[in-house]
Amino acid sequence: MEHTICSAFAARVAEFPSNPAVLGDDGCLTYRQLGSAVAATRKALTDGSGRAAILCCHGANTLTALLAALASGRAYVPLEPTFPVHRLAHILADSRADVLITDAAHADLALQLAPLHDVPIIHIGATSSEVSLEDVLTGLSSPAQPDDPAYLLYTSGSTGEPKGVVQSHRNVLFGIANHVRNFGITPDDRTSVLTSFGYDMAVTDTFSAILSGAAIVPADIRLHGLGHLAQTLSRYGATIYHSTPTVYRYLLASLGPSGRLPSIRAVLLGGEEVVRHDVELARRHFAADTVFVNGYGTTEISFAAQNHLRADAPLDHAVVPIGRPLDGIEIVLDSLTGEIIVRCDHVALGYWGLPELTASRFLDYDGVRAYRTGDIAKRLPDGSLIYLGRADRMVKIRGYRVELGEIESQLAALPGVGQAAVVARDSAHGKEIVAYVVPARDACLEYAAIQLALAEVLPDFMQPRAIVVLDALPIGPTGKLDVKALPEPMMVLANEAAQDSLEQLISGIWADVLGVDRVDGETTFFALGGHSLLMALVQQRLEKALGHPIPLVQLFEHATVSALAAHLRSPVNTNLSHSADRMRRRRQAQAGKRVGSCL
């Protein structure tokens, strides 16, 4: 019998009803309880072959909703709640979803989105211990077939709007079988799920666990911060850790020099370049027999190659190779160094509603379906591959796939912008986006206005960390943009000192985290080059200095020194002067660097 994702899950519910399926602070569910919640949600859905949009909290609620969608015969379309409404509305419209499944925490946002496209709203069902296991399994039966679409995952698109990657049940299960075999996943394992369910990392982490009788350990870093992540991994005994290198480095920095995560038996990094220092960090913070894995893949294939290393393995390269293709997958280069072409019958079905783009990237390669990735690699003498970068203008920002052309399109559409160019530059915090704009005739561009306008249509990781206004874009002899002639962003220094001890404490922490000399009370954290992971470090430092927890969401909602101080001032009763003095002495012992946004 050929399985679908839902039939494979139902088999695990029958086999391991009492095993934990989800372990997290927002809820712990056994397989039977998760199956009960899925079956209850499924009751509200008629059978269909369309798409179900999912707008739920990270973890058990999203998992319940997407499994219910699959049980109904639909493909699921995850909506990331932190994205701008404009982007969510586009995904909802483009996918032509015929139902929106949500939870109580996102009911208001669902009500805002659904009427725009006349989509009915379904709320996830509750678990029930009264439902028999037989009835749960009956509720998980699905009309879906192995070759039907299982999901649409939207990624950045060069045309100015995100594009949907379509994948089938059969192809997902092929990738999951590879992953389970390569990592030896058993019902005793606990797998971290750190990325949004709208990204292929979460697909691999989630289904490799719940289709093996293991448990997922979801953690929402944006909501709770890095300190909470370390606590969650330890509390629930996570055994397999998977994230981008950026999140991994911030996590281990939050542990301190001697902090350890002893339950982790395998560390898997992907989505960005992995370097020798990442392996050295593993030696310091994990058990000696922990396996370190550098994985390579794309949304269109999930994992295509992996390099499994013991933490104490010698390394011959500063950049860790991506290894060799997985079983059933062939990686073809057009020369010793060239574009990666993934040859496998299980690459994605294509791009939703974009037949020309699908035909340009997916091809028949000697009778086998193949995908042109646009990634460049070199084959080493031992046959393994080392990733060298992109052939086009797609970049990875903290593990997220970003088409610079999409940002340029959104900039060019703003009133007063005549021309726009966007590049990715290396910084102390990794790659960051810098935008260059030329005003239209008689137009006056304001940085704050551009920043606010982009925040309405682009997620945080796609927003430029600096915007530079030019009289004209530099053009090379070929008539194309001369990227090398684009100026570095001017570094600006805030010109006001914080006023009271709490503001001094906050601005001191910001200065340390961002690498600036000082910040004023009204410039936003993000305008100074900050992003969500750096904000999580700020949270950790503030909590330590003030001696009480501060929800990460409050730092996002109050993103200037003065606003955050005003918010914290009334409920906080602590010795702020002592904390501020300590931070000031620490800053004075360090050499400051000036960074920032500019116009």
Secondary structure, 3 states (H helix, E strand, C coil): CCCCHHHHHHHHHHHCCCCEEECCCCCCEEHHHHHHHHHHHHHCCCCCCCEEEEECCCCHHHHHHHHHHHHCCCEEEECCCCCCHHHHHHHHHHHCCCEEEECHHHHHHHHHHHHHHCCCEEECCCCCCCCCHHHHHHHCCCCCCCCCEEEEEEECCCCCCCEEEEEEHHHHHHHHHHHHHHHCCCCCCEEEECCCCCCHHHHHHHHHHHCCCCEEEECCHHHHCHHHHHHHHHHCCCCEEEECHHHHHHHHHHHCCCCCCCCCCEEEECCCCCEHHHHHHHHHHCCCCCEEEEEEEECCCEEEEEEEEECCCCCCCCECCCEEECCCCEEECCCCEEEEEEECCCCCCEECCCHHHHHHHEEEECCEEEEEEEEEEEECCCCCEEEEEECCCEEEECCEEEEHHHHHHHHHCCCCEEEEEEEEEEECCEEEEEEEEEECCCCCCCHHHHHHHHHCCCCHHHCCCEEEECCCCCECCCCCECHHHCCCCCCCCCCCCCCCHHHHHHHHHHHHHHCCCCCCCCCCCCCCCCCHHHHHHHHHHHHHHHCCCCCHHHHHHCCCHHHHHHHHHCCCCCCHHHHHHHHHHHHHCCCCCCCCCCC
